Amino acid sequence: MDLNFILFGVYPYIAMAVLVIGSILRFDREQYTWRTGSSQLLRRKQLMLGSVLFHIGILAIFAGHFVGLLTPIAVWDFLGVSHGFKQMLAIVAGGVAGAFCLVGGLLLLHRRVFDPRIRQTSSFGDTAILAILLVQLCLGLATIPLSLGHLDGHEMIKFMTWAQGIFTLNPDSAGFVADVHWIFKAHLSLGLTIMLLFPFTRLVHMLSAPVWYLNRRGWQLVRSKRPMPVARRAGDRGQ
């Protein structure tokens, strides 16, 4: 059993299993930790700018990877989208989203590391996962020059076939990425590692959305426990 098969034929299933089972167990047993831990009162402007850029970028990257890798090749061919056009679209859109995300992430990491007050309230995991995400972004951006040398889409097809083969339990999936550049392999491996770490970090808040508010009926009445001033009560009785 070679390293390529372990990393790209076995490791994906381990990472996905830990992601799903770990997230369910954490939500069931440690709901209080299912949050980001706000520090918005400190360096608010830097937080807002970094957070907006980071989240816009990361959401675009996630959507692009999900659609780009898991949409069957036959669908793109049916829509008349050539492999070369799809690869150039991925390069341009991924490059812009990656740049947004990288700038935002650096602002957030700088704020978390170099502000003593924020650093004291941050856990090692908070800082480490942000640093890992930034390394992953750098690896992703480093693949762009390599992809520009293969605008026929041939390399892209390998990654699509590999990703779809994982979900269809194709035992030969690892072979599709066996001969790609080591930067691509590092990018894939670290991406799987982030999935593995996901349930144990603040990233779990990505799975939470307050959709139950859409079904809330009526208004929520909030009463104050503080006694009403005497003058106010007297005036009410006079009326």
C-alpha positions in Angstrom: 0.0 0.0 0.0 1.7 3.2 -1.2 1.5 6.7 0.3 -0.6 8.0 -2.6 -3.3 5.4 -2.0 -3.3 6.1 1.8 -3.5 9.9 1.3 -6.0 10.0 -1.6 -7.8 6.7 -1.4 -8.2 6.0 2.4 -7.6 9.4 4.2 -10.6 11.1 2.5 -13.0 8.5 4.1 -11.4 8.9 7.5 -11.6 12.7 7.3 -15.3 12.7 6.2 -16.2 10.2 8.9 -14.6 12.3 11.6 -16.2 15.4 10.2 -19.8 14.0 10.3 -19.6 11.9 13.5 -17.5 14.5 15.4 -19.8 17.3 14.5 -22.9 15.4 15.5 -21.4 14.4 18.9 -20.2 17.9 19.6 -23.6 19.4 18.9 -25.2 16.8 21.0 -22.9 16.9 24.0 -21.2 20.4 23.9 -23.7 22.8 22.5 -22.3 25.6 24.6 -19.0 25.4 22.7 -20.8 25.6 19.3 -19.9 29.2 18.8 -17.2 31.5 17.6 -16.5 33.4 20.8 -16.9 37.1 19.9 -14.2 39.7 20.5 -15.9 42.5 18.5 -15.4 45.1 21.3 -11.7 45.0 20.6 -10.3 46.5 17.4 -13.8 46.5 15.9 -12.9 48.1 12.6 -10.1 45.6 11.8 -12.4 42.8 12.8 -15.2 44.0 10.5 -13.0 44.5 7.5 -11.1 41.2 8.0 -14.2 39.2 8.7 -16.1 40.5 5.7 -13.3 39.9 3.3 -12.5 36.5 4.8 -16.1 35.2 4.8 -16.9 36.5 1.3 -13.8 34.7 0.0 -14.2 31.5 1.9 -17.9 31.1 0.9 -17.0 31.7 -2.7 -14.1 29.2 -2.6 -16.3 26.6 -0.9 -19.1 27.0 -3.4 -16.6 26.9 -6.3 -14.9 23.8 -5.1 -18.2 22.0 -4.3 -19.8 22.8 -7.7 -16.6 22.5 -9.7 -15.4 19.2 -8.3 -18.7 17.4 -7.8 -20.7 18.3 -10.8 -20.4 15.4 -13.3 -18.3 16.1 -16.4 -21.2 15.1 -18.5 -23.3 17.9 -17.2 -20.7 20.5 -18.2 -20.4 18.9 -21.6 -24.2 19.0 -22.0 -24.2 22.7 -21.1 -21.6 23.3 -23.7 -19.0 24.5 -21.2 -15.5 23.5 -22.5 -12.9 22.1 -20.2 -10.6 25.0 -21.0 -13.2 27.7 -20.3 -14.2 26.0 -17.0 -10.5 25.9 -15.9 -10.0 29.6 -16.8 -13.2 30.5 -14.9 -11.9 28.5 -11.9 -8.5 30.3 -12.1 -10.0 33.8 -12.2 -12.9 33.3 -9.7 -10.7 31.3 -7.4 -7.9 33.8 -7.6 -10.1 36.7 -6.7 -11.9 34.9 -3.9 -8.6 33.5 -2.6 -7.1 37.0 -2.5 -10.1 38.4 -0.6 -9.9 35.5 1.8 -6.1 35.8 2.3 -6.2 39.5 3.0 -9.1 39.1 5.4 -7.5 36.1 7.1 -4.2 38.0 7.6 -6.1 40.9 9.2 -7.8 38.5 11.6 -4.6 36.7 12.4 -2.7 39.9 13.0 -5.5 41.1 15.3 -5.6 37.9 17.2 -1.8 37.5 17.6 -0.6 41.1 18.1 -3.3 42.5 20.3 -2.4 41.4 23.9 -6.0 41.5 25.1 -7.4 39.5 22.2 -4.5 37.0 22.5 -5.3 36.4 26.2 -8.9 35.5 25.3 -8.0 33.3 22.3 -7.3 29.6 22.6 -4.5 27.8 20.8 -7.1 26.2 18.6 -8.5 29.5 17.5 -5.2 30.8 16.3 -3.9 27.5 14.9 -7.0 26.8 12.7 -6.8 30.3 11.3 -3.1 29.8 10.5 -3.8 26.5 8.9 -6.5 28.0 6.7 -4.1 30.7 5.6 -1.5 28.1 4.6 -4.2 26.3 2.7 -5.1 29.5 0.9 -1.4 30.1 0.0 -1.2 26.6 -1.4 -4.4 27.1 -3.4 -3.1 30.4 -4.9 0.2 28.7 -5.7 -1.6 26.2 -7.9 -2.7 29.1 -10.2 0.6 29.4 -12.1 0.6 25.6 -12.6 -3.0 25.6 -13.8 -2.1 28.3 -16.3 0.2 25.8 -17.9 -2.6 23.3 -18.5 -5.4 25.4 -19.9 -6.8 22.4 -21.9 -8.5 21.3 -18.6 -6.7 18.0 -18.5 -5.4 18.4 -15.0 -8.8 19.7 -13.8 -10.5 16.6 -15.1 -8.2 14.5 -12.9 -9.3 16.3 -9.7 -13.0 16.1 -10.7 -12.7 12.4 -11.4 -10.9 11.8 -8.1 -13.4 13.8 -6.0 -16.4 12.1 -7.7 -14.8 8.7 -7.4 -14.5 9.2 -3.6 -18.2 9.7 -3.3 -19.0 6.8 -5.7 -16.6 4.5 -3.8 -14.4 4.0 -6.8 -11.4 1.9 -5.5 -9.2 3.5 -8.2 -9.8 7.1 -7.2 -6.3 7.6 -5.8 -4.7 6.8 -9.2 -6.3 9.8 -10.8 -4.1 12.2 -8.9 -1.0 10.1 -8.6 1.1 12.1 -11.1 -0.1 15.7 -10.4 2.3 18.3 -9.0 3.2 18.1 -5.3 1.6 21.5 -4.6 -1.7 20.1 -5.7 -1.2 17.0 -3.5 -0.3 19.2 -0.5 -3.4 21.3 -1.2 -5.6 18.3 -1.3 -4.0 16.7 1.8 -4.3 19.8 3.9 -7.9 20.3 2.8 -8.7 16.8 4.0 -6.9 17.5 7.3 -9.0 20.7 7.8 -12.1 18.4 7.4 -10.6 16.1 10.0 -10.1 19.0 12.5 -13.4 20.7 11.7 -15.5 19.3 14.6 -12.9 20.3 17.2 -12.6 23.9 16.2 -14.6 27.1 15.9 -15.3 26.2 12.3 -18.4 24.3 13.4 -20.3 27.5 13.4 -20.4 27.3 9.6 -23.0 24.5 10.0 -25.3 26.7 12.1 -27.9 29.0 10.6 -30.7 30.6 12.6 -33.3 29.3 10.2 -35.8 28.7 13.0 -36.4 32.4 13.2 -38.1 32.3 9.9 -40.9 30.2 11.4 -41.3 32.2 14.6 -44.9 33.3 15.2 -45.7 36.6 16.8 -43.5 39.0 18.7 -41.2 38.2 21.6 -42.1 40.2 24.7 -39.2 41.2 26.9 -40.0 42.6 30.4 -37.5 44.4 32.6 -37.1 43.3 36.1 -36.1 46.7 37.3 -38.9 48.6 39.3 -40.5 51.5 37.6 -39.6 54.9 39.0 -42.0 56.3 41.6 -42.7 59.4 39.6 -43.6 57.4 36.6 -46.1 55.2 38.5 -47.7 58.3 40.1 -48.1 59.9 36.8 -49.7 56.7 35.4 -52.3 56.7 38.2 -53.1 60.3 37.6 -54.1 59.5 34.1 
